[in-house]
Amino acid sequence: MIRTILAALAALTLSAPAVSAQDAAAAYPSRPIKIIVCVPAGGGVDTVARFVAEGLRQRLGQPVIIENHAGAGGNIGAEAVFTADPDGYTLLAAQPAPLTVNPLLYKKMNFNPAQFEPVAIMTSIANVLLVRPDFPAKDAKEFIAYAKANPGKISYASQGIGTTSHLTAALFEKVTGSKLLHVPYKGTAPALNDIIASHVDMIFMELASAIKLHEGGRARILAVATTRRIASLPDIPTLDEAGVPGFESGTWNAIAAPPKTPAAIVAKLNKAVNEVLTSPEGKAHFAKLNLYGAGGTPAEAAAFIKSETKVWGAVIKEAQVPVH
């Protein structure tokens, strides 16, 4: 009899955590959710995250609060989420670097990007070559010739070390045999402000952030880093057309949860994010910004992030980007 009671108690003890986890997932969310954006307010990731946050609020029935934790190529915000409780109430909205290649670029990091639980890729976008309004080169071919003839004299902005704006420029240097001067910033907005003010010469920037500046004459897009011309910029050549064969670069942003976040919570978040991205309002909003709403399953997001880590990791090693 005693053995039977003890065995029953043991079985209850072993099953309790699973039941508790299931109950937590079923009740989720029961309080406000916080999304930490690892870039300053006003940039591409921030803009997308705020739109998605509002859509999540409508679908999940709880406030979704945005907090910007910028710095160290996204590491500050990523670390804050990595060490948070894995309960679905603290999430990360990030550009590629803190989810992919930052371990190759920073000597000291207090988190492992591969251990995050990807929720979904929010949007993706092509990169373009954007120059200050008064830059002497009038087209992409002139720019490439100028860069080769003036090593170290062209300054390029980036959203931070390890961002696609940085790595795309490093790849450009490698394949064109040019030498540029890197000026890293803590996000998109401050970098673009200095492009507009002609404090720096150029940046490889996502189309969504660059096109309005181009259309308003506050900066100029000289080329797109795609295999084909972009419909909204029919007169702007690809870098391939300008003499850099096969040159292609894009960027994206994702939502991720802390390591060991229950799969049921990740699935519930993924479903809500996909609903936001595929809604008529979402499609119209992103089309207006020249963004592509990506979406997909958590498994697809994880596979994509792994692939991007491999691609840009190879660029870092080949271009010998220094570790900081």
C-alpha positions in Angstrom: 0.0 0.0 0.0 2.8 2.4 1.0 4.7 1.7 -2.2 1.5 2.3 -4.3 0.9 5.7 -2.6 4.6 6.7 -3.1 4.4 5.6 -6.8 1.3 7.7 -7.3 2.8 10.7 -5.6 5.9 10.4 -7.7 3.8 10.2 -10.9 2.0 13.3 -9.9 5.2 15.1 -9.2 6.7 14.1 -12.5 3.6 15.2 -14.4 3.1 18.5 -12.6 5.6 20.6 -14.6 4.2 19.4 -17.9 0.6 20.3 -16.8 1.8 23.6 -15.5 3.6 24.4 -18.8 0.5 23.5 -20.7 -1.7 25.6 -18.5 0.7 28.6 -18.9 0.6 28.2 -22.7 -3.2 27.9 -22.7 -3.6 31.1 -20.6 -1.0 33.0 -22.5 -1.0 36.0 -22.7 -2.5 37.1 -19.4 -0.5 40.3 -19.0 1.3 42.9 -21.1 4.0 41.7 -23.5 7.3 43.6 -24.0 9.2 43.7 -27.3 12.8 44.9 -27.0 14.0 46.4 -30.2 17.8 46.4 -30.4 18.1 49.6 -32.5 17.1 53.2 -31.8 13.6 54.4 -32.5 12.9 55.5 -36.1 14.8 52.8 -37.9 13.4 50.0 -40.1 13.3 47.3 -37.4 11.6 49.7 -35.0 9.0 50.8 -37.6 8.1 47.2 -38.4 8.1 46.1 -34.8 5.7 48.9 -33.8 3.2 48.0 -36.5 3.4 44.3 -35.6 3.1 45.1 -31.9 -0.2 46.9 -32.6 -1.5 43.9 -34.6 -0.5 41.6 -31.8 -2.3 43.7 -29.3 -5.5 43.4 -31.3 -5.2 39.7 -31.7 -3.9 38.6 -28.3 -5.9 41.0 -26.2 -3.0 42.4 -24.1 -0.9 45.6 -24.4 2.3 45.1 -26.4 5.0 47.5 -25.3 8.0 48.5 -27.4 11.3 49.3 -25.6 14.5 50.4 -27.6 17.7 49.0 -26.2 20.3 50.0 -28.8 24.1 49.6 -28.9 26.9 47.1 -29.6 25.5 46.0 -32.9 22.3 44.9 -31.3 24.0 42.9 -28.5 22.6 45.0 -25.6 19.0 44.4 -26.6 19.6 40.8 -27.5 21.3 40.0 -24.2 18.4 41.6 -22.3 16.0 39.2 -24.0 18.3 36.2 -23.8 18.5 36.4 -20.0 14.7 37.1 -19.6 12.3 34.5 -18.3 11.3 32.2 -21.1 7.6 32.8 -20.6 6.7 34.7 -23.8 6.4 38.1 -22.1 9.8 39.5 -23.3 10.6 39.2 -27.0 13.3 40.5 -29.3 12.8 42.4 -32.5 16.2 42.4 -34.3 18.1 43.0 -37.5 20.2 40.1 -38.7 23.5 40.7 -36.8 22.5 39.8 -33.2 20.8 36.7 -34.4 23.5 35.6 -36.8 27.1 36.8 -37.0 27.9 38.9 -34.0 29.9 36.1 -32.3 32.4 36.5 -35.2 32.6 40.3 -34.7 32.7 40.7 -30.9 35.3 39.2 -28.6 32.9 39.2 -25.6 29.3 38.3 -25.8 27.0 37.1 -23.0 24.6 35.2 -25.1 24.5 32.6 -27.9 22.3 33.7 -30.9 21.8 30.1 -31.9 19.9 29.4 -28.6 17.1 32.0 -29.2 13.7 30.6 -30.2 12.8 32.2 -33.6 9.2 33.2 -33.7 9.0 34.6 -37.3 10.8 36.6 -39.9 8.7 39.9 -40.1 9.9 41.6 -43.3 12.7 41.5 -45.8 14.0 44.1 -48.2 16.6 44.8 -50.8 19.6 47.0 -50.1 20.6 49.9 -52.2 23.7 52.1 -52.7 22.7 55.5 -51.3 25.0 58.5 -51.4 24.9 62.0 -49.9 23.0 64.6 -52.1 26.2 66.3 -53.3 28.4 63.3 -53.9 30.5 63.9 -57.1 29.7 60.6 -58.8 26.4 60.9 -60.7 25.8 57.2 -61.3 27.0 53.8 -60.1 29.8 53.3 -62.6 31.2 56.7 -61.8 31.0 55.8 -58.1 32.9 52.6 -58.5 35.6 54.4 -60.6 35.8 57.1 -58.0 36.2 54.6 -55.1 39.0 52.8 -56.9 40.8 56.0 -57.7 40.5 57.4 -54.1 41.3 54.6 -51.6 40.3 55.5 -48.1 38.6 58.7 -49.0 35.0 57.6 -49.3 33.4 57.3 -45.9 30.5 54.9 -45.5 28.0 54.8 -42.7 26.5 51.7 -41.2 23.8 50.9 -38.6 26.6 49.4 -36.5 29.3 46.7 -36.6 28.1 43.5 -38.1 24.9 45.0 -39.6 24.2 44.2 -43.3 25.0 47.8 -44.2 28.5 47.2 -42.7 29.0 43.7 -44.2 27.6 44.7 -47.6 30.2 47.5 -47.8 32.9 45.1 -46.7 31.9 42.7 -49.5 31.8 45.6 -52.0 35.4 46.5 -51.0 36.5 43.0 -51.5 35.0 42.4 -54.9 35.8 45.8 -56.4 39.3 46.1 -54.9 38.4 49.4 -53.3 39.1 50.8 -49.8 36.4 52.7 -47.9 36.3 54.3 -44.4 33.8 52.8 -42.0 31.8 55.1 -39.8 29.5 52.9 -37.6 26.3 54.4 -36.0 23.8 53.1 -33.4 21.0 52.5 -35.9 19.4 53.7 -39.1 18.1 57.1 -38.1 21.4 58.7 -37.0 23.3 57.2 -40.0 20.8 58.6 -42.4 20.8 62.0 -40.7 24.5 62.3 -41.4 24.1 61.1 -45.0 21.5 63.9 -45.5 23.8 66.4 -43.9 26.7 65.2 -46.1 28.8 64.3 -43.0 29.4 60.9 -44.5 29.5 59.9 -48.2 27.4 56.8 -48.6 25.7 53.8 -47.1 24.3 50.4 -48.2 20.8 50.8 -46.9 17.5 49.0 -47.2 15.2 50.3 -49.9 12.4 51.2 -47.5 14.5 53.7 -45.6 16.2 55.1 -48.6 13.5 55.6 -51.3 11.8 58.6 -49.7 15.1 60.4 -49.3 15.9 59.6 -52.9 12.5 60.8 -54.1 12.8 64.0 -52.0 16.3 64.8 -53.3 17.8 64.6 -49.9 20.1 61.7 -50.9 20.6 59.7 -54.1 20.2 56.0 -54.9 22.9 55.0 -57.4 22.2 51.3 -57.6 20.2 48.4 -56.2 21.8 45.2 -54.8 19.5 42.8 -56.5 19.7 40.5 -59.5 17.0 42.5 -61.3 15.9 46.1 -61.3 13.2 47.1 -58.7 9.8 48.0 -60.1 9.5 51.2 -58.0 13.0 52.3 -59.3 12.9 51.3 -63.0 15.7 53.8 -64.0 18.2 52.7 -61.3 20.6 49.9 -62.4 21.7 46.9 -60.4 25.2 46.8 -59.2 25.7 43.8 -61.6 24.8 46.2 -64.5 27.2 48.8 -63.1 30.1 46.4 -63.3 30.0 44.2 -60.1 28.9 40.8 -61.3 26.5 38.9 -59.2 26.5 41.4 -56.3 23.4 40.9 -54.2 22.4 42.0 -50.7 19.3 42.3 -48.7 18.3 42.7 -45.1 15.4 41.4 -42.8 14.2 41.6 -39.3 12.8 39.0 -37.0 11.0 38.4 -33.7 12.6 35.9 -31.4 11.9 34.6 -27.8 14.4 33.7 -25.0 15.9 30.2 -25.0 13.6 27.4 -23.8 10.4 29.4 -24.4 7.6 26.7 -24.6 6.8 25.6 -28.1 3.1 26.2 -27.6 3.8 29.9 -26.7 6.1 30.3 -29.7 3.4 28.8 -31.9 0.7 31.1 -30.6 2.9 34.1 -31.2 3.9 32.9 -34.7 0.2 32.5 -35.6 -0.6 36.0 -34.5 2.4 37.5 -36.3 1.5 35.8 -39.5 -2.0 37.1 -39.2 -0.7 40.6 -38.9 1.7 40.2 -41.9 -1.0 38.7 -44.2 -3.9 40.9 -43.2 -5.1 43.4 -45.8 -3.9 46.2 -43.6 -0.5 44.6 -43.2 0.0 44.0 -46.9 -1.0 47.6 -47.7 1.2 49.0 -45.0 4.3 47.1 -46.1 3.7 47.7 -49.8 3.6 51.4 -49.0 7.0 51.1 -47.3 8.5 48.9 -50.1 8.8 46.0 -47.7 8.0 42.4 -48.2 6.0 40.7 -45.3 7.8 37.4 -44.9 6.1 35.2 -42.2 6.3 31.5 -42.2 6.7 28.9 -39.4 9.2 29.0 -36.5 11.1 26.1 -38.1 11.4 28.1 -41.4 12.6 31.1 -39.5 15.2 29.0 -37.7 16.4 27.5 -41.0 16.6 30.9 -42.7 18.6 32.4 -39.8 21.0 29.5 -39.9 21.5 30.0 -43.7 22.1 33.7 -43.3 24.6 33.1 -40.6 26.6 30.9 -43.0 26.4 33.3 -45.9 27.5 36.5 -43.9 29.9 34.5 -41.8 31.7 33.7 -45.0 31.8 37.4 -46.0 33.3 38.3 -42.6 36.0 35.8 -42.9 36.7 36.4 -46.6 36.7 40.2 -46.2 38.7 39.9 -42.9 36.3 42.2 -41.0 38.1 43.0 -37.7 36.8 41.7 -34.4 35.9 44.2 -31.7 
